[in-house]
Amino acid sequence: MNMSKPKHQPLPQFRKDLEFYSGPEESDGSPTYNIFDPLKGQYFKINWAQYQIIINLEQNMSLKQLIQKINQKTTLKVNEDQIRYFFNHAASMGILALPKAAEQLDKESSKKTMKPLKWLLTHYLYFRIPLFSPDNFLEKTLPYVKVFVSWPAISLYIILTLFGLGQVFSRFDEFINTFSYLFSFKGIISLGLVMTAVKVLHELGHAYTAKYYGISVRKMGLAFLVLWPVMYTDVTDVWRLSKRSQRFAISAAGIIVELIVAGVCSFLWAMSSSGILQSLFFLIASSTWLSTLLINTNPAMRFDGYYLLSDLWGIDNLQPRAFAVTRWKLRELFLGLKAAPPEQKLTKRRIRGLVIYSLFTWTYRLFLYTAIALFVYGYFTKVLGVFLFIMEIGVFIIWPLSSEIQEIYKQRDKIKPNLHIALTSVGLLIVTFWFAFPFSHTLYFPALTVPANQQVIYIPYDGIIKEIHVERNDQVKSGDKIVTIYSKPLTNKIQELSKEKEMLERQVKILTFSDDQKNNKVSLPEKKAEIRGVREHIRGLEELRNKLSLNAQISGKIFSWDNSLKKNQPVAKDRILGKIAGNGNPRVLAFVDEEYIREFSVGKEV
């Protein structure tokens, strides 16, 4: 609607079916009001001046008459621009009783109908599926639930939680070791069921608290956050409450329920013995503490933490308002655009808080959704991972940047050459130049210098050091003695086998000259075969004993040596005593990240 028409023209009326509710006071003490549109099921917040416009508007009243009436009846001093802005805003919200032609209605309907790609970009990050209306059930069961939040019950929860946390901290190693139960299929299934049950209790906490304050709970169901299912409770009617403390209680109820569950299960974990039951209590306690502290209290996502921060700061619709203020400040910072702030009564402290909140939210969401896309790409399906990544580029970079360029273009007449634009242009040129031109640069990678040829000196058999012939940094030639090892078990084994061989040889002689070979249980060929086996065994052990005299197989330098070695010291099999670096140019082994592999080629100087 365009309110730039003559002043004597009658102002449009507001719809008769609108419902008005007192809202919480602003930070300056001025009252606020909430308009409920029953056709859309939506609430709109208005300030005191806008509420006075609505209640003082009469049939066929002109703009000038409305200003006079408001200024006479109240301490306000409204002007034409304020009233025109509010009527234009009211028309965009659809709360004016304006006659509309069928052609205009079709045009508005086509504007509201999103194209498939735009709908996907808007809704794939977060969409809801309502499942049932729990209002009647909550109404009937509320009296039975109140006993669980009575002061005796709350006192008991606090005592159990403090005791349980004390036990967890004093037995933290034992608590963490219970975590191994999760690394099983049964543990994962249990965790999923437990988290579902806790989240149901979380949402019932919101629902019962809203019902306690007389608020209707329209729907409960599933919401999908980047295709990940979470439960939700529709408590939109919380806007009817005039006290922020009540709204804060409804927002905090879910977190409080989870903290109670986590605290009680920590106590039960401490009281139970090792087994399935203790593991179950651990699952509930650990997962609930983490999900509550890291997810629900995070104001960057529209979970409980967001609404708690909104009520603490006294800022309804915190996110869009913070984003609007941040965009306004960034235009001023980078373009020197001196435009009016998006809302009045903005203190420096509030501006600073809103800007910090916006930057944190943008950064957190970008990293979160990118991490989810990479996770899907790496562990599930690469096609879906690439699709999600493209969606995030569109949602977090291309779409906001396009909208901002369009907004700046609309305000191009207000932009004049200034220092801010010059510095921004120089910065953009430097960044573009840096990424567009291949400057020479230095890269650092971890590397090892290793010999081109080396010999590892190790113990082939358990023994005792008899002689040490070298020291670290000694030059040796191929064949030089390094260490002489004496192995008593090996020597004893050789002597034992030698005696066995002699005994077998005597038996063969006896069998050879015996006249009654047919009656012998063991034949002569079998005995000879045994002798051959023993001889081979002795030959192998003698070769092994010869190896106990460790010699250099290459010429070079002792570059690694165990200085703790001493004469007559026992040494175990496979123990490494040192290394010999062969005479020749060494090699450098560098560990290069995959993204830099293309920087290198054979023959290139590094």
Disulfide bonds with the S-S distance in Angstrom:
none
